């Protein structure tokens, strides 16, 4: 049976994104060529340009695809979901080329003339939604601002992964994330709630 056109288009776009991620990570933005992306993805150059009019559009798509590599692996809710997002993210940064290239591009984008905060603000919205749910469930201390905390965590994780990359090639990133939460949770949640949050580093490893 012939694959529906829309599904084929989605699959082709994903192939292109993952090929682009591999080349962008290896060669950087300036060293990546659309023709090489097409070759690695196993598609025509025309197919690449159909989905992405230029290299900048392709790089932006890689940057902004980060949640797609993390959110499908989540099953929890509220404050635990907030923690689990960072645990899954910390593990998948080691194995998922698309996530790794997206994080790298987001941090380095200014070097190639792009200023796109979407990848950061998208994460903030995702984390804020977890915190709003946590507040509704009575999991947050009075006065905690979900938007403010979400922005702080995105910034903290960005710096943490850069530090971890420098110090250990991200081998210790999950441990750093766990330590981050041990410091933050007492200020965010009542004692009983904070104590009940599972900080097992292996929570984020499934399928990583």
MOTAKA-V672263 format. One record per residue. N is the residue number from 1. RES is the residue in one letter. OMEGA is omega in degrees with one decimal (* if undefined). D_FIRST is the distance of its C-alpha to the first C-alpha in whole Angstrom. Layout:
# MOTAKA-V672263
n: (N;N)
res: (RES;RES)
omega: (OMEGA;OMEGA)
d_first: (D_FIRST;D_FIRST)
This chain:
# MOTAKA-V672263
n: (1;2;3;4;5;6;7;8;9;10;11;12;13;14;15;16;17;18;19;20;21;22;23;24;25;26;27;28;29;30;31;32;33;34;35;36;37;38;39;40;41;42;43;44;45;46;47;48;49;50;51;52;53;54;55;56;57;58;59;60;61;62;63;64;65;66;67;68;69;70;71;72;73;74;75;76;77;78;79;80;81;82;83;84;85;86;87;88;89;90;91;92;93;94;95;96;97;98;99;100;101;102;103;104;105;106;107;108;109;110;111;112;113;114;115;116;117;118;119;120;121;122;123;124;125;126;127;128;129;130;131;132;133;134;135;136;137;138;139;140;141;142;143;144;145;146;147;148;149;150;151;152;153;154;155;156;157;158;159;160;161;162;163;164;165;166;167;168;169;170;171;172;173;174;175;176;177;178;179;180;181;182;183;184;185;186;187;188;189;190;191;192;193;194;195;196;197;198;199;200;201;202;203;204;205;206;207;208)
res: (X;X;X;X;X;X;X;X;X;X;X;X;X;X;X;X;X;X;X;X;X;X;X;X;X;X;X;X;X;X;X;X;X;X;X;X;X;X;X;X;X;X;X;X;X;X;X;X;X;X;X;X;X;X;X;X;X;X;X;X;X;X;X;X;X;X;X;X;X;X;X;X;X;X;X;X;X;X;X;X;X;X;X;X;X;X;X;X;X;X;X;X;X;X;X;X;X;X;X;X;X;X;X;X;X;X;X;X;X;X;X;X;X;X;X;X;X;X;X;X;X;X;X;X;X;X;X;X;X;X;X;X;X;X;X;X;X;X;X;X;X;X;X;X;X;X;X;X;X;X;X;X;X;X;X;X;X;X;X;X;X;X;X;X;X;X;X;X;X;X;X;X;X;X;X;X;X;X;X;X;X;X;X;X;X;X;X;X;X;X;X;X;X;X;X;X;X;X;X;X;X;X;X;X;X;X;X;X)
omega: (-178.0;179.5;178.3;-174.7;-177.7;178.9;178.6;179.3;178.7;-179.7;178.9;179.2;179.7;177.3;-179.2;-179.4;-177.1;174.3;178.0;180.0;-179.6;-177.7;178.8;178.4;-176.0;-171.6;-176.4;-177.6;-175.0;-177.5;-178.7;-179.5;-179.2;-179.8;178.5;175.6;179.4;-179.8;-177.9;180.0;-178.6;179.4;178.3;175.9;177.5;178.6;177.8;-178.6;175.3;-178.0;-176.8;-174.5;178.5;-176.3;179.4;178.4;179.0;178.8;177.6;-180.0;177.4;178.9;-170.9;178.3;-174.1;-178.8;-179.7;-178.2;-176.3;-172.2;-179.9;-177.2;-177.3;177.8;-175.6;-178.4;175.2;-175.9;177.5;178.3;177.5;178.6;-177.1;176.5;-177.6;178.2;177.5;178.7;-176.8;177.6;-173.7;174.2;-179.0;-170.0;-174.1;-177.2;-177.3;178.3;-177.0;179.0;179.3;178.2;-179.8;-179.6;-178.6;-178.7;-172.8;-170.2;-179.7;-178.6;177.7;168.6;178.9;175.0;-175.7;-177.2;-173.5;-177.5;178.2;-178.1;175.8;177.0;179.0;179.8;179.5;179.8;178.7;179.0;176.6;-178.2;176.1;176.9;178.9;178.7;179.7;179.2;-179.2;-176.2;-177.5;174.2;178.7;177.8;177.8;-178.7;-177.4;-178.2;-179.3;179.7;180.0;178.9;-179.9;-177.8;177.6;178.2;-179.8;179.0;178.0;178.8;-179.1;-178.4;176.6;177.9;-179.7;178.9;180.0;-172.7;-172.9;-174.7;-179.1;179.5;-178.7;-174.3;-179.1;178.0;178.4;178.8;177.7;179.0;176.6;-178.2;177.1;177.3;-172.5;-172.2;-179.9;177.8;-178.1;-170.1;172.0;-173.1;-176.8;179.0;-179.9;-178.7;-177.1;-180.0;-178.4;179.2;177.6;-178.5;-176.9;178.7;-175.2;-170.9;-175.3;178.5;-179.7;*)
d_first: (0;4;6;9;12;14;13;13;16;17;16;18;21;21;21;24;26;26;27;29;31;31;33;35;36;37;39;40;39;41;40;36;34;31;31;31;28;26;27;26;23;21;21;23;26;25;22;25;27;25;25;28;31;33;34;36;33;31;34;34;31;31;34;33;30;32;32;28;29;32;31;28;30;33;34;37;39;42;45;43;39;42;43;39;38;40;40;36;37;40;37;34;36;37;33;31;31;30;33;35;35;35;38;40;39;40;43;44;43;46;47;44;45;43;44;41;42;39;37;41;41;37;39;42;40;38;41;43;41;41;45;45;43;46;49;48;48;51;50;52;55;57;57;54;52;48;48;51;49;46;47;49;47;44;47;49;45;45;48;48;45;47;50;48;46;49;51;48;45;44;44;47;45;44;47;49;46;48;51;50;50;53;55;53;52;56;56;53;53;56;57;55;52;52;53;50;47;46;46;45;44;41;39;37;36;33;30;32)
